[in-house]
Amino acid sequence: MILSYVYKLRPSGSQSAKMQSWLDMLRATYNWCLADRIETYHYSFIQGAYCSLRTKAEAYPLTCCIVKNGATGNPWKNNGKKRNAGTIQDAALVDLKAARPWYKSIDSDVLQRNIARLNTAYKNFFDGRGFPAFKNRSNFRSFEYKPGRVKLKGILVYLPKIGWMRFFNSRPIPDGFAVRSVTIRRRTDGWFISVRLEDKSIPELMPRPTSEVKTAVGLDMGLTKLVHCSDGSDIPNPRFATNQKTKRTLSIRQRRVSRTKKGSRKRKKRAAEVAKLHSKVSNRRNAHQWQVANKLVKKADAVVVEDLNIQGMVRRCKPKPDEGTGCFLPNGQSAKRGLNRSILDASWGELINKIQYAAEKSGKVLLKVNPRDTSRECSACGHIDKANRDRERFICTRCGHFDHADKQAARNIKRKAVTEYGLKLVTKKVRRDSAEPKQLTLFETPSVELTTSKGRKHDTRKGKRCVPGNLGRQLELFSQDMWDVSSAESPFF
Ligand SMILES: [Zn+2]
């Protein structure tokens, strides 16, 4: 099993200066190597034999490796085999150190891992992801050691070529786990070390097979409440980035940045304050999401969520050009911007990832279902209609079933999982005289039934003619808008 733990480092002044200078040098080689690969790719379009002017190495476009992922240098190994771009650039590190002796201060493993990082970026590109980008200071903030080089001892960590450094040993490494590769990362609030731990005797985490699932809970992600569960409970949305207080603080700090002179030391300080707020928000969100995920996983064997396309949801509205003048008409984007921010602040995707991890860790499973019609379908009769839903309320236009729209959706999600995955759920039988199941923990909001005393509720109903079944709740719903229930004009009482 592989675990990944993150600790905060406590480098001395000279140590952090050294790590920063490493980052700058590594970034320079990374960008150089990337430019090198792009350039050699373009050589491949030159017809005929030629030699590279810089390295004097012979290169024949039809025979050498530069077509796909080549680089300058001798494309052949001594045994006659082709070398790929990664190995060529790796071997060129010797020349780099000869030409620029200050690169000798960097651990050679770190330099090699840096080239490997570009290799990975290219591999991702050939797998269909984006083309590797040139890095600047803000997006090149880490370097990596190979497995077995870094030692941890008490509150000290040994980093080759940097030395012993203190760190906050916030969680112990479990027994039997060995330290594998280690990444040092600079964040706005300091330096961090992420340690990959491996124990080969423990098997990888495996989700529970769907045939063994006995209970399931459906989750509907939302904004007014972060999660609605199919068992009727919900988890409020804390809105870490989009609440009034954070928005105000952010705008104040951003304004302070804009009032400073560009390139000044003060501007850097002010910008750091903005970055600090952002990192604080994301730390809070992360911590909260872990709590929520662990709590949700305890509810059932299988947690069912919608397979949402969040990127599509936050896409900008299409521009609407005016045909006569060529100007642009209002397209609703400014109104959507606030909604998009709220969606990104809720970060459902991250939460789902955490739920998945928590589920697998406790031997449960996360299932994803198609989100189509989950909030339009009636869970009582299966009738699908857009008009069923009126914001928070759900009223079936065919059978008259009334429910809270999001809870209804959560139940539909659970039902979908049962049909799509063929779950065989076991319903628990509750004796009528048994005690009420446990109620109210940290995140649950008290429902109306729990907050009003039971005796009183019973008294008000006494002696009144009751409307049977679900219809009674429906009538209550309409009466909220149209007339006061207690007034004498009400035709229902
Ligand atoms: Zn219905």
Residues whose N, C-alpha, C, O or C-beta is under 5 A from the ligand:
A	BS01	ZN	C378 A380 C381 G382 H383 C396 R398 C399 G400 H401
